[in-house]
Amino acid sequence: MYKQFSLALLLSMALFTGCDSSQTATAPVTTEAPAPPETSPASEETEKVIVVESEIIEETEPEEDIPPEEGMVRSALTHLWIPAELAEKRPIAVMYPIDKKAQPQYGLNKVDIFYEIMEEGDMSRQMGVIQDWEDLERIGNVRSIRDYFVYEALEWDSIIVHFGGPELFVKPILTRKDVENVNGVGGVMGSDYGAYYRIPKGSKSEHTAYTDGAHLLKAIEKAGWSRNHREEYWQPDHWKFASDKQLYRLEDHPDAVDATEIDMKGSYPVTKSTLTYKDGLYYRSIYGSPQKDGRTGEQLAFSNVLIENCVWGRRGGSLYLFFHVLDSMHEGYFITGGKMIHCTWMKNADYEATRFFDDNGEEIRLNPGKTMVFITQEGHSSFTVNGVKYSL
């Protein structure tokens, strides 16, 4: 809408001559144009009109978020456009080993949210949350789960894909009625529903258990689970995202630092996870080499990186760890677009989102795309950004 303002200043002057030529009278300035005087052209006073035009001001309304095709909506995981039918479906949360001999792995090209968390023996483990998985011809290899991964999976209302786990610490949560998991070893922590197979066939060694989209669909049907999100658990208003037409730039934060080379070996000493910023994405490497999908050869790359520092400890003198991933206002860092800021995080309930806030208390906005989440050990972990060490 345009607004144009005009101001007209009308000046009229009349000179009157009396008997005494030293006396004059001046007519007052008025806001209305006087009637034309009935005098000869020679004595007619000239009317002067000054028009002042203001700057044209444009009032813009927020741009509509118009989908590129009919029937598409924003993904709650990435904020990218996906079919509305897909957005209603539950993702899977797959436990991937990170051991060097377990590489390469399959299904990584479809991972939307990727977690790395320490387990026992200075080794970490990965979990990939995948929205669009039904057409994957191979997923895995698949390994065991820890209970803190379950809490991360629940906030996406995921169906959990794993191959066992330490029964003493994982059974209490996996056997809850609301937790739906496809357990490759079967038994008291859940059935395998015939979803797994070995490559090579007949092998019983670790890093050889796989599944795929077709097998998981049959398992879900056999178990009688909902393929679509469960209304009583799913919270679609998850993370906040910036518009893909106006990305969230951390340069506006006074404490933002350059972040193009991320080295996480102070948190994950065996895998030595690193991220390199290029073309707007952070490309992930482990063991000094790009981490790639086993079928496509595509290197994992992320728009956002979140570092979530947690209270942790060892369970009853064992090697098994615990992480308080349900907690409030512990510190972390947010990395995107070649910059990093300090933040805090909180998660109050199993199915609630883990939310991140800048140092002004404002909830951060992620940029559209995939997200890497590093969950670190408070008082123990560290990482390096562009050569500068940060202790956690």
C-alpha positions in Angstrom: 0.0 0.0 0.0 1.4 3.4 -0.8 0.7 6.6 1.0 1.4 10.0 -0.5 1.2 13.2 1.4 0.9 16.8 -0.1 1.2 20.1 1.6 0.0 23.3 -0.2 1.3 26.6 1.1 -0.7 29.5 -0.2 0.8 32.9 0.1 -1.3 36.0 -0.8 0.0 39.6 -0.4 -1.9 42.8 -1.0 -0.4 46.3 -0.9 -2.6 49.2 0.0 -1.5 52.8 -0.5 -3.0 55.6 1.7 -2.7 59.4 1.7 0.6 59.0 3.6 3.0 57.0 1.5 4.9 56.0 4.6 2.1 53.9 5.9 1.5 50.4 4.5 -0.7 47.4 5.5 0.0 43.7 4.9 -2.8 41.2 4.6 -2.4 38.1 6.8 -1.4 34.8 5.4 -4.4 32.4 5.1 -4.8 28.7 4.5 -7.5 29.3 1.9 -6.9 30.8 -1.5 -8.6 34.3 -1.7 -11.0 35.2 -4.5 -9.3 36.7 -7.5 -9.1 40.5 -7.3 -11.2 42.6 -9.7 -8.3 44.7 -11.0 -6.5 45.1 -14.2 -3.9 42.6 -15.2 -1.2 45.0 -14.4 -2.2 45.3 -10.8 -3.2 41.6 -10.3 -1.2 39.9 -7.6 0.4 36.6 -8.4 -0.6 33.6 -6.3 2.3 31.4 -5.4 1.7 27.8 -4.5 4.4 25.5 -3.1 3.7 21.8 -3.1 5.8 19.5 -0.9 5.7 15.8 -1.6 6.7 13.3 1.0 8.8 10.2 0.3 6.7 7.3 -0.9 6.5 4.7 1.9 5.9 1.1 1.2 4.2 -1.0 3.8 5.2 -4.6 3.2 3.3 -7.6 4.6 5.1 -10.8 5.5 5.8 -13.0 2.5 3.6 -16.0 2.3 5.3 -19.4 2.7 4.1 -20.8 -0.5 4.9 -24.4 -1.2 6.7 -25.2 -4.5 4.1 -27.8 -5.2 0.5 -28.4 -4.1 0.3 -30.8 -1.1 3.7 -30.0 0.4 4.4 -28.8 3.9 7.4 -27.9 6.0 9.2 -30.8 7.7 9.3 -30.5 11.5 12.8 -32.0 11.4 14.5 -29.9 8.7 12.0 -27.2 7.7 12.4 -28.3 4.1 9.4 -28.9 1.9 8.1 -32.5 2.0 4.8 -34.1 1.0 2.1 -33.6 3.6 1.5 -37.3 3.8 5.2 -37.9 4.7 5.1 -35.2 7.4 2.3 -37.2 9.1 4.4 -40.4 9.3 6.7 -41.3 12.2 10.4 -41.4 11.6 12.7 -44.2 12.6 15.7 -43.7 15.0 18.5 -46.0 14.0 21.4 -47.0 16.2 24.6 -46.9 14.0 28.0 -48.1 15.4 30.8 -45.6 14.8 33.7 -48.2 15.0 36.2 -47.8 12.2 35.6 -51.4 11.1 31.8 -50.8 11.0 32.2 -48.3 8.1 30.6 -47.7 5.6 27.0 -47.6 6.7 23.7 -47.5 4.8 20.8 -45.1 5.1 23.0 -42.2 6.2 22.1 -40.1 3.1 18.5 -39.9 4.4 19.4 -38.9 8.0 17.7 -35.7 9.1 19.0 -35.4 12.7 22.3 -37.1 13.7 23.4 -37.6 17.3 26.8 -38.6 18.6 27.1 -39.5 22.3 29.8 -41.3 24.3 29.3 -44.9 25.5 31.7 -47.0 27.5 35.4 -47.5 26.8 36.0 -44.0 25.2 33.9 -45.1 22.2 30.9 -43.1 21.0 27.8 -44.2 19.2 25.5 -42.6 16.6 21.8 -42.4 16.1 20.2 -41.2 13.0 16.6 -39.9 12.9 15.2 -40.5 9.4 11.8 -39.2 8.2 11.8 -40.6 4.6 12.9 -44.2 5.1 10.4 -46.5 3.4 12.3 -46.8 0.1 15.7 -47.5 1.7 17.0 -50.8 0.4 19.5 -51.2 3.2 19.7 -49.7 6.7 22.6 -50.3 9.0 24.6 -51.9 10.2 22.6 -51.7 13.4 24.0 -51.9 16.9 22.8 -51.7 20.5 21.2 -48.8 22.3 21.7 -46.9 25.6 18.8 -45.3 27.5 19.9 -41.7 26.8 19.5 -42.3 23.1 15.9 -43.5 23.7 15.1 -40.1 25.3 16.4 -38.3 22.2 14.4 -40.6 19.9 11.2 -40.1 21.8 11.0 -36.3 21.2 10.6 -37.1 17.5 7.9 -39.8 18.2 10.3 -42.3 16.5 10.1 -46.0 16.1 13.4 -47.2 17.5 15.6 -49.6 15.5 18.4 -51.2 17.5 20.2 -54.5 18.1 19.9 -55.1 21.9 21.5 -53.1 24.7 22.5 -53.5 28.3 19.3 -55.0 29.8 19.8 -53.8 33.3 19.8 -50.1 32.2 17.7 -50.1 29.1 14.9 -52.5 29.8 12.9 -50.1 32.1 12.4 -47.6 29.3 12.2 -50.0 26.3 9.4 -52.0 27.9 7.1 -49.0 28.5 3.9 -49.3 26.5 4.5 -46.0 24.7 8.0 -46.9 23.5 7.9 -48.9 20.3 11.1 -50.5 19.2 12.3 -53.2 16.8 14.9 -55.1 18.7 17.2 -57.2 16.6 18.1 -59.7 19.4 14.5 -60.2 20.5 13.7 -61.2 24.1 12.5 -59.2 27.1 13.3 -55.8 25.6 11.2 -56.3 22.5 10.7 -58.5 19.5 12.7 -58.4 16.2 9.4 -59.0 14.2 11.5 -60.7 11.6 13.0 -57.3 10.4 16.7 -58.1 10.4 19.1 -60.1 8.3 22.8 -60.6 8.1 25.4 -59.6 5.5 27.1 -61.8 4.8 24.3 -64.3 5.3 24.7 -66.6 8.3 27.2 -64.4 10.0 26.9 -63.9 13.8 29.7 -61.3 14.2 29.1 -57.7 15.1 28.5 -55.0 12.4 26.7 -57.5 10.2 23.0 -56.9 11.1 20.9 -54.9 8.7 17.3 -54.1 7.9 15.5 -52.1 5.2 12.3 -50.1 4.6 10.3 -53.0 3.4 11.2 -55.2 6.4 10.4 -52.4 8.8 7.0 -51.7 7.3 6.1 -55.4 7.8 7.4 -55.3 11.4 5.3 -52.2 12.2 2.2 -53.9 10.7 2.9 -57.1 12.6 3.4 -55.2 15.9 0.1 -53.2 15.3 1.8 -49.8 15.7 0.7 -46.6 14.1 2.7 -45.6 11.1 1.4 -42.0 11.5 2.4 -39.7 14.4 0.5 -40.4 17.7 -1.4 -37.3 18.7 -0.9 -37.9 22.4 2.9 -37.9 22.0 3.9 -35.9 19.0 4.6 -32.2 19.3 5.0 -30.9 15.7 5.9 -27.4 17.0 9.5 -28.5 17.6 12.6 -26.4 16.9 12.2 -22.9 15.5 13.6 -22.3 12.0 14.5 -19.3 10.0 13.1 -18.8 6.5 15.0 -20.3 3.6 14.6 -16.8 2.0 16.2 -15.1 5.0 18.7 -17.3 6.8 19.6 -16.9 10.4 23.0 -15.2 10.5 24.9 -15.2 13.8 26.9 -12.1 12.8 24.3 -10.1 14.7 25.3 -11.6 18.0 28.2 -9.7 19.7 29.8 -12.9 20.9 29.8 -14.7 17.6 33.1 -16.2 16.5 34.3 -17.6 13.2 33.5 -21.4 13.0 34.6 -23.1 9.8 36.8 -25.9 11.3 35.2 -27.9 14.1 37.3 -30.5 15.9 35.5 -32.7 18.4 38.4 -35.1 19.4 38.4 -33.6 22.9 34.9 -35.0 23.3 35.3 -38.2 21.2 38.9 -39.2 21.4 38.6 -42.4 19.3 36.5 -41.3 16.4 38.0 -37.8 16.2 34.9 -36.3 14.7 35.5 -33.1 12.6 33.3 -30.8 10.6 34.5 -28.5 7.8 32.4 -25.6 6.5 32.0 -25.3 2.8 29.3 -24.0 0.5 27.0 -23.3 3.4 27.2 -26.8 5.0 29.3 -28.6 7.6 30.9 -31.8 6.1 31.5 -34.5 8.6 34.6 -36.7 8.9 35.6 -39.5 11.3 39.0 -41.2 11.6 40.4 -38.5 9.3 38.2 -39.5 6.4 34.8 -38.3 5.1 31.9 -40.2 6.5 29.8 -41.4 3.6 26.7 -43.4 2.8 27.6 -46.9 1.8 25.3 -46.9 -1.3 25.4 -43.3 -2.6 28.9 -42.3 -1.5 27.4 -39.0 -0.3 29.3 -37.4 2.6 27.3 -36.4 5.6 26.7 -32.6 5.6 24.7 -30.4 8.0 23.2 -26.9 8.0 23.3 -26.7 11.8 25.5 -28.0 14.6 24.4 -28.2 18.2 26.6 -28.9 21.1 24.6 -30.0 24.2 26.7 -30.3 27.4 25.2 -32.7 29.9 25.6 -33.8 33.5 26.9 -37.4 33.3 28.4 -40.2 35.3 29.1 -43.9 35.6 26.5 -46.4 36.7 27.2 -48.3 39.9 31.0 -48.5 39.3 30.5 -50.1 35.9 31.7 -48.8 32.5 28.2 -47.9 31.4 27.4 -44.2 31.5 24.4 -42.1 32.1 23.6 -38.6 30.7 20.9 -36.2 32.1 19.4 -35.3 28.8 16.2 -34.2 30.6 17.5 -31.1 32.4 17.4 -27.3 32.2 19.6 -24.4 31.4 22.9 -26.2 30.9 25.4 -24.7 28.5 26.0 -25.5 24.8 26.9 -24.0 21.5 25.2 -23.3 18.2 27.1 -23.3 14.9 25.7 -22.3 11.5 26.7 -20.3 8.5 30.4 -20.3 9.5 29.8 -18.7 12.9 29.3 -19.9 16.5 27.5 -18.6 19.6 27.2 -19.7 23.2 23.8 -21.0 24.2 21.9 -22.9 26.9 19.4 -25.8 26.5 16.5 -27.4 28.3 14.3 -30.5 27.9 11.5 -31.0 30.5 9.8 -34.2 29.4 10.3 -37.3 27.3 8.3 -36.2 24.3 9.2 -32.5 24.5 11.7 -30.8 22.3 15.2 -30.0 23.5 15.2 -26.2 23.1 18.2 -23.9 22.8 18.5 -20.3 23.8 21.0 -17.6 23.1 22.6 -15.6 26.0 19.7 -13.0 25.7 17.2 -15.7 26.5 15.8 -15.8 23.0 15.1 -19.2 21.5 17.5 -19.8 18.6 16.3 -20.3 15.1 18.0 -23.1 13.1 18.5 -22.7 9.4 16.6 -25.1 7.1 18.4 -28.4 6.6 19.9 -31.3 8.5 21.3 -30.9 12.0 24.2 -32.6 13.8 23.9 -32.9 17.6 26.9 -33.6 19.8 26.0 -34.5 23.4 29.1 -33.9 25.6 30.2 -34.6 29.1 30.1 -31.6 31.5 33.5 -31.0 33.1 35.2 -33.5 30.9 34.8 -32.8 27.2 36.3 -30.1 25.0 36.4 -29.1 21.4 38.3 -26.8 19.1 36.9 -24.2 16.7 39.3 -22.6 14.2 42.2 -23.5 16.5 40.7 -22.1 19.7 40.0 -24.7 22.5 36.7 -24.6 24.4 36.4 -26.6 27.6 32.9 -27.9 28.6 
